[in-house]
């Protein structure tokens, strides 16, 4: 057995094809330099260097950019230069053409890159290296955002499955990971599993024994003779916990996989400890959803405080609220309750049973943490009016003047160019526009909400203005686009 943490090591990267395929940069490959699979090689950063021997200063997987300022005229020395770059582990070399220095690609460099299988890109004079570095940074930011979204969607699915017990939770985790899953107790028996081999291979047993002998929260991994990669970790809260989560599949586990496994392990531990106490698990899951961004499903934050004499003993219980709100994600506190629901509950019925409730705007689940501030304002209004308040019923009603058919047609027409770009480039322009308008054009707040760099937001907003041929500094344009986004969501 070999225990190797590097089996799971991964940094955010983008494939070389994602950079080279950026039409705005105008890059051109020397096709003969591409070995099989070269376009799928990872790029972790773009770096400019005119050193004769930059290898010792590189980390690997860079797109190295050079204008050939110190490129030797000797083919032998150029060959040594390229050999050193290849040995340093860079992904590709981008050579910048300049009218004064190299108006054309030096043949000695071309031949050497082909000889050593180092992917060679030709950078046209019109493309500054800074533009390439920025494009790589934006692509990495977008890749990181996609990883975060995958974790968020998995977190939401797992927390919802947790309300249905260990078996459903293990099944959901196995589906999300495309792997087999087993929750193993101290005696080596399965407390829950989905597709796990019975019995577990001896190598896995050794791995679990090693893990149990440690202390603190740890993760161990190994590879089996058949090529299966296995990861094992304790459930919350400690390495010597009675239950360990073990997962296996044919592909390596990357950083995103580890984050999802951590959520699954914690929830499996909580579900195992709470047993029939669904209220405890519901409260923990609700806190998890509110404390961190989750997936993209539409949800509403529901808050309730005692009304007049307050709820009786039955109406104060978790199971009663779960049934009335039609969601397991309920936390009962000393001051009231907070819940995450997919639909508007019967707030008048809640008031009849001693709860003064408010219902927030329907938002993507990633917006739930921000919805807490809205719910505070709604509670203030509800207390003043002494009646329930639903956010959708609190506006001026301007949207009701437009028929649904007309609204849907307008929205589809206005947003069609952005949707086309999103489908062809996976660029998320529609969601960026919605978030940017919701945050009143704030670059930093929008970037934080989307989980991307503010430069990525600026780049996307520029794309939106060009695609729609509009000026987003115009408040009337913003208003029309906001209504288009609202109507598109409901159409």
N, C-alpha and C positions, 0 to 999 in steps of 0.2 A: 504494500500500500504506500502511496505517496501523497502526503498532505501538502498542498501547494496553494497559498493564497493568490498567486498570480493567475490561477485559472479564472478568477473572477475580476481581475483588474481591468479597468477600462476608463478612458477619459473621453470627453466629448470630442467627436471628430466628424468630418464630413468626407465623403468619397471624392477623389480627385476629379471625377467627371462633373461633380456639382460646381466646382470652381471653373474648370475649363469650359463648361457649357454655359457660363454666364455671357450672354450675347453682348451685354454692355461693355465687356472688357475687350472683346475682339481677339482673344488668344487663339493661337494656332499650334497644333501638335505636330511634331516631327514623327509621323506615324511609324517609321522604321524603328524608333527608339522604344516603342511600347511593347513590352512583353505581355504574355497572356495574364489577364486580371489586373493590369496596371491601372485602369480607370477606376477600379474599386479600392485602390490603396487609400489608407486614411490620411487626411491632412488635418493636423492639429493647430497649425499656425502658419503664417507667411512671414518670412524673415529676409531682410535685405543685407547682403554682405559682399564686399569687394575684396575680401582677404584672399591671399593666395592659398591658404590652408585653413578654411573655416571649420573643418571637421571637429576639432576638439571643443569648439564652442557651441555645437549643435546638440539637441536632445534627441533628434530622430522624428520622422514623420512630418518634417517641415516642407513647405513649398519655398525653396530658396530662390531669391531673386537677385540677379546680377546684370549690370550693363557692360561687363567685361573690361572695367577700368584697368585692372591689373592682369588681364588675361595674357598669358605668354604667347609669343609668336612661334614657339617651338612645339611641334605636335607631341613630342615626348613629354614635355612638362604639362601640356594640357591633358594628356592621358593620365598623368599622375594626379592632377587636380580632380578629374572626374572620378578616378578610382577612389580617391579619398572621400569625395562626396557620397559615393555609393556605399562605402564602408561605414560612413557615419549614420546611415539609415534614413536619409532624407527621402521624401516621396517623389519629388520631381524638381527639376531645375527650370526656372523661367528666365530666359535671356532677353533683355530689353534692347531693341534696336534704336540707335540714335544716329541722326544724319551726320553728326560730327565725328563719331567714333566708329560705329559699326552700322552702316546703313543696311547691311545684309548679314545673315547668320554666318559666322565663320565656319568654314567647312571642316577645319580641324576639330572644332568643338562638336559639330554634328556627328562626325565619324566616331569620335570617342564615346559619346553618349550611346550611340547605336551598339558599339562594341561591348559596353558594360551594362547594357539594358537599363540605363537611367532615363526615365521619361523626360523629354525635352520639350518645353513650351516656348514659342516665339511670342514676345510681347511687342506689339506695334508701337511706334513712336508716340501716338496720340494717347496711349494709356499709361498714366503715371503709376509707379509702384505703390503709391499710397492708396490708389483706387483698388488695387488688388488686395492689399492688406485689409482695407475696409470691407471689401466684399467677403473675404474669408471670415472676418470677425462677425459680420452679419449672419453668414451662413452657420457659423458655430453657435451664435446666439439663438437662431431659429431651431437648430438641432437640439440645443439644451431645452428650449421651450417645449419641443415635441416630447422629449424625455419626461419633463415635468408633467405634461398633460397625460402621458401614459400612466405615470405613477398615480396621478390624481384620479383618473378614471378607474384604475384598479382599486384604489383606496375606497372610492364610493361603492363599488360593487361588493367589496369585501365587507364593509361595514353594514351594508344592507343584508348580506347573506348571514352575518353573525347572529341576527335575530332568529334564524331558523335552525341554529344548533351547529355542532361540530361537523356533522356530515356534509351539510350544505356549504359550510365555510371551506372545508377541504376540497370539495368539488369545484367551487368557484376559484380557489387559488390554483388548482391544477389546470383549469381551463385558461386562466390568465397567463400562466407560465408556460403552457404547452408542455407540461411535465407530469411525472407521477409524484404523488405527495403522500407522506405518512406522518402521523403524529404518534410518537413512540413513548410509552410510559417507562417507568423505572425497571419493570420486569422484562422489557423488550417486546411487550404486546402492543398491538395497534389500538390506540384510542379512537382513531379515525384515519381513513386513507382513501385515496382515489388512484387506482391503477398501479399501486406499488407492488413490487415482486414479493412473493411469499415463499419461503422466508427471505429476509433481506440478505444480500450477498455478504460473505464474511468480511470483505473490506469495509463495508458500511458498518458492521458491528464493531470493528476495531476503531473506526472513526468516531462512533458514538461514545465508546469507552474513553477515548482520548479527550473528547469534549467534556464528558462528565467529570473527568479528573481535574479539570481546570477550575478557575474562579472568575467571576465577573461575566459580562456579556461578551461572548465570543462567537466566531463563525469558523468552521473548519470545512475543508473541501478535499476531494480526491477524485481520481479518474479510475474507472473500472476497466478490466481487460477488454470488454466489448466496446469501449469507447464512450460509455456513458459518463457524463460529468455529474458529480453528486455534491450537494451542499447541505450541511447540517448546522443547526443553530438552536439555542434554547428558546423556549417561549418566555415571555416576560415573567419575572423580572431578573433572573439570575442564571448563570451557566449550570448550576447544580440543581435547577428546577427538575421536578419529576418527569416532565414531558419535554421531548426534543422534537423539532420539526426537521425532517429530512426530505430532500427533493432531488430528483434526477431526470436528466434528459440528454439528448445527443448533442446539443449545442452548449457552448460555454455560457456561464452566467456573467452578465456585465453589471455595471453600476446601477442601472435602472432596475434590473432584475433583483439585485440585492435590496434596493429600497422597497420593492413590492413584497419581497419575502419578509422583510422586517415588519411591515404592517400585518401581513398574514400571521406571522408568529405571535405578535402581540395580541391580536384578536383571538387566536386559538387559545392562548393562555388565559385570556379574560373569560372566554366562553366556557372553558374547562373549569375555571374557579367559581364562576357565578352559578353554573348549573341551571337550576330552575329559576333563579333570581333574574328574570329578564329585565327588570327595572334597572339593575346595576349596569348590565350590558348596554341597554338603551341609552343610559346617561353617558357612559363612556364613549359610545359610538357617536352620539350627538356632539359631545365636546370635541371629539377628533375632527368631525366634519366642520365645525365652526372654527376650530383653531387653525386649520390648514386648508389651502385651496384644494377642491376636489374636482370631479369631472365636469362635463358640459351639459348635463341634463337640467331642465328647468325645475326650480324648486322655490318654495316659499318659506320664509321664516315666520313662525307663529309664536306669539308671546301671550301669556295670560297672567293676570294678577287677581287677587281675591276681590269680589264684587259684593258690596254691602256686608252681609254676615259671612260671606265666603263659602267655599264648597264644603259639603259634608264629608264624612270619612270616606265614603265610597268614591265620590267624585274627586277626591284628592289623590287617589291611587293611580299608579302608573298604568295598570291594565285598563282602567276605565278611560283614561285619557288616550291611550293607544287606540282603543276601539273608536272613540269619538273623532279622533284626528286622522284615523286610517294610516298610521305610520308607526313603526317601532322606534323611530328616532325622537324620543321624548326624554327630557330631563326635568324632574320635579325638584324644585329648590325651595328654600325657606320663604322666598318672596313670591313664588308662583311657578310657572313652567315655561320652558322654551322647547320648541319642536321644529322639525324640518318636514314639510309636507309637500306633496305634489299637486294638491288641489286645495281650494278654499273650503274649510270645514263650516259646519253650521254654527256660526258665532252666536246666534240668538239662543240656541239650545245650550251652549256653554254658559251664557249669562243666566239662563234660567236655573242652572245648577251651581251658580256662585262664582263663575269665572268671567271676568271682563277681558275679552281677547282682542288682539289686533293681528292682522295678516299683512305681511309685507308684499312688495312687488315680486312678480314672478321673474326670477333671475337665473342665469347659469349658476350651477352649484358652486363654481369658483368665486362667485360674488357674495356667497353667504356670510363670510366674515364681515364684509362691509355693510351687509344688511342689518347688522346689530344696531348701528347708529340710526338707521331709518326706523327700526322698531321702537327705539327710545322716544323719537318724536311722535310716532303713532300712539304710544302709550300715554304721552302727555295730553294729546288731543282726546283720546278715549276717556281719560279721567275727567277732563274738563266737560265733555259732553255727556258723560255717564252712559255711554253706549259703545258697542264694538265699532271698530274702524277697519275697513279693508282698503288697502292702498289703491286698488284699481277704481274704487268708487269715490276717491278723494280729489280727483282732478276736475278740470273745467268742462270736460266732455266734448272738446273740439273734434276729436277723432270720430265721434258718433255721427257727425254731419256728412261723412263720406260713406257710401255704400261699400260693403266688403268686396264686391266684385271690382269696383272702380279702384279701391285702395290696393287690392292685390295686383291688378294690372299695372298701376302706376309703379308700385314697388318692384315688380318683376322687370319692367322696362328700365327703370333707373339703375338698378343694381346688376343688370345682366352683364355689363363689361367686367365688373369686379368678380362676379361668380365664374365667368369664363376664365379669367386669369387664375383664380383659386383652383379651379379644376385642372388647369394645364401645368401650373407651377407649384401647387400646394403652398400658396403664399399667404393665405388667411387674411386677405384684404378686407373682406366684409366684417369679420370679427374685430379687426384692428380699427376700422372706421367706427363701429358701434362703441367700442371701448373708449376711443379717443373723444368722441362726441359726449359720451356719458361723463367723462372727466374734464369737460370744458376745454379741450385742446391742451391739456397739461401733459407735457412730454414725459416727465419723470413718473407721474402717477399712472399714466397709460402703460409705460414700460413695466412698472411694478405689477400692474394688474395682469398684463399679458405674460410676464416672466421673460421679457427680452430686454436688450439694451436700448437705451433711448435713441441711439443712432439708427437702430432697426426700425423704430417707430417713425422717425423722420423720413427714412427711405421709403417705407410703405405709404406714408401719407403723400409723398411726392408721386409715387406710382398711381395712387388713387386720383389725385388731381389731374394727372396726364390722361388716365384711362377715361375719366368722366368729363374732361375738359372743363373743369370748374376751378374756382378760387375758394378754398375753404376758409379764407379770412372773411368772406362775406357771410354775415349772420343769417341772411335769408337762405343762402345755399345750405348752411348747416341745418336750418330748421326743416327744409324740404327733405334733406337726406335722413334726418332723424325720424320724420314721419314715414319715409320709405322703409327704414329699418324696422320700425314698429309694425307696420302693416305687413311686411314680409314675414315677420315672425308669426303673425296670426293668420296668414293667408293659407 
